[in-house]
């Protein structure tokens, strides 16, 4: 993800998602915590251990005063932009996230039949590709979380199971958020997640993150202890990174969390959310149009990419444990340069 100048559109063939980030210069009025919303110009000294420490609910900072883009603004390329009924429904679901920031309690969404039908269409089609290309751990994780093709999973259900398995959490979010803020929440083993779903006219396309991208793409991988720990290291780094380091973290995030591949018993499988939630990207990743390189951190953090195109280069990690360890050592250098 590009983290330096603008809220980002990621074009995914058949399924386009827009990452939830605002430019670092964007700020809301209010007393937001600096470590969550302000761009650091120089590396900060930490007042927390750069290690995977245990998090309790009492440790979490307040979710108030986070900088959001106006949720009611939809770009003209959004399939629901001219559909007042869809916009009203989407705004209502987004309001539940605002309620969470006031109460700390996740509210279940009573998805209607049209929304459930969108989920069934997309999830069923993706499941066929997952059987061929997804990481075996990912396939087990979906089952462990109770994610099926038949209905949209609730954040409350997945949140409860994640806390039991890896002490990770989910927090509903209503719109695009400052880059450093979004990544920093991973330090508290918390992923910010949308709950609304894409427009029914184009179930294979969305210009923003939605519950399909979150629940099918991102959330299952947090049941892996090493991946969850790796994500927490990313969050630690975001809290203390310089602007240059934030850009490097963005590239690391892009080529792992979004578009990562992993070795498995002499084969290569997908674990990145941008791949697992998109038919086109997943098929493309295993075609002869992609160069699949061994993961080398120094190369990945310098590898610039074009988010509007299919990815010509992807990186293959040997294991989630190796990814965690390499990232830990990398984050430990923050503040020493």
C-alpha positions, 0 to 999 in steps of 0.5 A: 500500500502506498502510504505517502500521498493519498487515499489509495485505490487498488485495482483488482481484476473483477474485484477492485478495492480501495484501501482505507488510508488517508494522506498523513497530512489529513487530520480531524479536529480533536485530541487524537493520540499523536502516536495513532494519527500524526506522521513522525518526521524522525524515529521515535523512542519507544515506551513499550517493548518491541516484542509480542506482548499480551494485550487485554481489553483494558490495554486498548487506547480509545477508538475516539477521534480517529481521522476518517474520510466522509463516509457519505462521499462515494466516487462516481465509479462506485456502483452504488453511487447513484443508488439512494437505497444502497447509500442509505443502507451503507451509511446505516451499517457504517453508523454501527461502527461509530456506535462501537467507537462510543461504546466499545461493543460490536453491533451485529448487522442484520444483513438482508437477503440481497446482501446474503445473496451477494456473499453467496455468489462471491464466496462460492466462486472464490471457494473453488479457486481457494481449493487449488491455490490457497494456503492449507492453513487458510482453508483450515482457518476459514473452517475454524472461524465458521466462515461458510459460503452460505451467510455473511459472518458477524464480526462478533463471532469472528472476534470471539474466536480470534481472541480465543486462538491468538488474542487478536481482535476486530474493531468495526470501522466506518471509512478510510483512516489515516495510514499510521492510525490503521497500521498502529492498531495492529500493535494492539493486535486489533484489525479495523474492519468494515461491515458493509457489502458491495453493490448488488449490480456488480458483485465481483467488483468493489472500489472499497474494502467491504466485508467480503474482502475483510472476512474472506481475505484478511481475518482467517490469517489472524488465527495463525499465531506467527502471522498474528505476531508478525502483524503486531510487529508491523503495528509496533513499527508504524507507531515509531516509524519515520515517514521513510520507514512508513513507506517501507512498511507499506511495501512490506504490507503490500507484498505480504498481507495483501499479495503474499505467497507461501511455500508449502510442501514443495508448492506455492500457495496464496495467503494475501488478502488481495489475492484470496478475495479476488478471482482475477488476482488469484488466477493471475498470481499463478499464471505465467505472467507473474514472476514469483521471487523468494522473499528477501526483506531488503528487496521487498521494502525497496520494491515500488509497485503500481497499485492500479495494475495486476502485479507482475512480481510477487514474493514467496515466504518460506514460512509464517515463522520466518516472516515473523522473525525477519520482521521483528529484526527489521522493526528493532532497527527503527530508532537506531538509524 
